Amino acid sequence: MSSIKYPESSHRARSPVVIRPPTPADREAFLAMTRASRKLHRPWVQPPTDADQYAKYLKRIDGERFVAFLVCLRDGGQIVGSINVSEIIRGRLQSAFLGYSESVVHKGRGLLTEGLRLVVRYVFTKLKLHRIEANIQPGNHASIALAKRCGFRKEGFSPRYLKIADRWRDHERWVLTVEDWRGRAARSGPPVRPAASQKLRKSLD
Ligand SMILES: CC(C)(COP(=O)(O)OP(=O)(O)OC[C@H]1O[C@@H](n2cnc3c(N)ncnc32)[C@H](O)[C@@H]1OP(=O)(O)O)[C@@H](O)C(=O)NCCC(=O)NCCS
């Protein structure tokens, strides 16, 4: 049983999106979203596009090493995209990797930026990680812009780092530490408090 808890909703009352864990009930909507967005996702990411892959994705969520979120519209609940926190390492590292993709329908409206800000807050305040890293291909300008908007800084370049769509692809390492995140939050004013009514529940209830 996992000790990690998920939020049921977002931590920022003003946000147009909420974050929550994916469930079996989301399967059809999730697959419709990833299938419709294939062109946008390829060759950057390979989210589940069939029922088998979706089942494996859910199974991978153990709340310890892998945590996943759906970013959904606050009004209506439509899925905007997904964000994964993977390979969570504890001990003296307290770090993890970040992956994300968005529905083509919602692209270019700042919604994934909002979702990522909520996930980043969760990662540092609830998971208590120290560092998160997004590996991004140099040509993926939208993803680099998103990482920059959320305060990540470029730490380095890794040739032939990740195999995506059957090819080893170069990646840039974009990193955010809790200190950088707190510094940004301090510069941009007081943090927005979580809604008092929001409950937390166990990830694998
Ligand atoms: C990477 C990806 C998630 C970024 O999507 P996105 O639509 O650019 O991100 P957002 O939803 O946050 O929207 C940001 C855009 O909305 C605009 N925007 C409008 N209102 C905004 C607001 N209030 N706040 C922030 N941005 C806003 C931004 O200017 C930006 O547009 P621009 O890039 O033309 O300047 C998307 O391109 C994607 O799914 N790509 C394929 C998967 C992928 O590459 N994943 C990452 C692998 S490393």
The ligand as an SDF file (V2000), in Angstrom:
LIG
                    3D

 48 50  0  0  0  0  0  0  0  0999 V2000
    4.6030   20.3750  -24.8270 C   0  0  0  0  0  0  0  0  0  0  0  0
    3.1430   20.7230  -24.8180 C   0  0  0  0  0  0  0  0  0  0  0  0
    2.4420   20.0590  -23.6480 C   0  0  0  0  0  0  0  0  0  0  0  0
    3.0440   22.2540  -24.6900 C   0  0  0  0  0  0  0  0  0  0  0  0
    1.7370   22.6410  -25.0030 O   0  0  0  0  0  0  0  0  0  0  0  0
    1.3080   24.1610  -25.0110 P   0  0  0  0  0  0  0  0  0  0  0  0
   -0.0520   24.2240  -25.6110 O   0  0  0  0  0  0  0  0  0  0  0  0
    2.3680   25.0060  -25.6200 O   0  0  0  0  0  0  0  0  0  0  0  0
    1.2180   24.5290  -23.4640 O   0  0  0  0  0  0  0  0  0  0  0  0
    0.0760   25.3100  -22.7470 P   0  0  0  0  0  0  0  0  0  0  0  0
   -1.2200   24.5870  -22.7670 O   0  0  0  0  0  0  0  0  0  0  0  0
    0.5870   25.6370  -21.4020 O   0  0  0  0  0  0  0  0  0  0  0  0
   -0.0900   26.6260  -23.6230 O   0  0  0  0  0  0  0  0  0  0  0  0
    0.9680   27.5170  -23.7650 C   0  0  0  0  0  0  0  0  0  0  0  0
    0.6740   28.4030  -24.9370 C   0  0  0  0  0  0  0  0  0  0  0  0
   -0.4950   29.1290  -24.6610 O   0  0  0  0  0  0  0  0  0  0  0  0
   -0.1880   30.5200  -24.6020 C   0  0  0  0  0  0  0  0  0  0  0  0
   -0.9480   31.0420  -23.4790 N   0  0  0  0  0  0  0  0  0  0  0  0
   -2.1530   31.6300  -23.5890 C   0  0  0  0  0  0  0  0  0  0  0  0
   -2.6040   31.9630  -22.3790 N   0  0  0  0  0  0  0  0  0  0  0  0
   -1.6730   31.5850  -21.4780 C   0  0  0  0  0  0  0  0  0  0  0  0
   -1.5720   31.6660  -20.0670 C   0  0  0  0  0  0  0  0  0  0  0  0
   -2.5440   32.2220  -19.3410 N   0  0  0  0  0  0  0  0  0  0  0  0
   -0.4900   31.1410  -19.4580 N   0  0  0  0  0  0  0  0  0  0  0  0
    0.4900   30.5840  -20.1750 C   0  0  0  0  0  0  0  0  0  0  0  0
    0.4530   30.4790  -21.5210 N   0  0  0  0  0  0  0  0  0  0  0  0
   -0.6240   30.9830  -22.1710 C   0  0  0  0  0  0  0  0  0  0  0  0
    1.3010   30.6030  -24.4310 C   0  0  0  0  0  0  0  0  0  0  0  0
    1.8120   31.8100  -24.9460 O   0  0  0  0  0  0  0  0  0  0  0  0
    1.7550   29.4110  -25.2240 C   0  0  0  0  0  0  0  0  0  0  0  0
    1.6810   29.6740  -26.5980 O   0  0  0  0  0  0  0  0  0  0  0  0
    3.0270   29.9410  -27.4610 P   0  0  0  0  0  0  0  0  0  0  0  0
    3.9080   28.7180  -27.2550 O   0  0  0  0  0  0  0  0  0  0  0  0
    2.5080   30.0770  -28.8420 O   0  0  0  0  0  0  0  0  0  0  0  0
    3.6300   31.1520  -26.8700 O   0  0  0  0  0  0  0  0  0  0  0  0
    2.4330   20.2730  -26.1260 C   0  0  0  0  0  0  0  0  0  0  0  0
    3.0140   20.9210  -27.2010 O   0  0  0  0  0  0  0  0  0  0  0  0
    2.4980   18.7790  -26.3340 C   0  0  0  0  0  0  0  0  0  0  0  0
    1.6610   18.0150  -25.8290 O   0  0  0  0  0  0  0  0  0  0  0  0
    3.4940   18.3510  -27.1370 N   0  0  0  0  0  0  0  0  0  0  0  0
    3.6750   16.9300  -27.4220 C   0  0  0  0  0  0  0  0  0  0  0  0
    4.1520   16.1630  -26.2100 C   0  0  0  0  0  0  0  0  0  0  0  0
    5.4960   16.6610  -25.7120 C   0  0  0  0  0  0  0  0  0  0  0  0
    6.2840   17.2080  -26.4410 O   0  0  0  0  0  0  0  0  0  0  0  0
    5.7370   16.4550  -24.4130 N   0  0  0  0  0  0  0  0  0  0  0  0
    6.9800   16.8700  -23.7710 C   0  0  0  0  0  0  0  0  0  0  0  0
    8.0760   15.9290  -24.0580 C   0  0  0  0  0  0  0  0  0  0  0  0
    9.5690   16.5160  -23.3270 S   0  0  0  0  0  0  0  0  0  0  0  0
  1  2  1  0
  2  3  1  0
  2  4  1  0
  2 36  1  0
  4  5  1  0
  5  6  1  0
  6  7  2  0
  6  8  1  0
  6  9  1  0
  9 10  1  0
 10 11  2  0
 10 12  1  0
 10 13  1  0
 13 14  1  0
 14 15  1  0
 15 16  1  0
 15 30  1  0
 16 17  1  0
 17 18  1  0
 17 28  1  0
 18 19  1  0
 18 27  1  0
 19 20  2  0
 20 21  1  0
 21 22  1  0
 21 27  2  0
 22 23  1  0
 22 24  2  0
 24 25  1  0
 25 26  2  0
 26 27  1  0
 28 29  1  0
 28 30  1  0
 30 31  1  0
 31 32  1  0
 32 33  2  0
 32 34  1  0
 32 35  1  0
 36 37  1  0
 36 38  1  0
 38 39  2  0
 38 40  1  0
 40 41  1  0
 41 42  1  0
 42 43  1  0
 43 44  2  0
 43 45  1  0
 45 46  1  0
 46 47  1  0
 47 48  1  0
M  END
$$$$
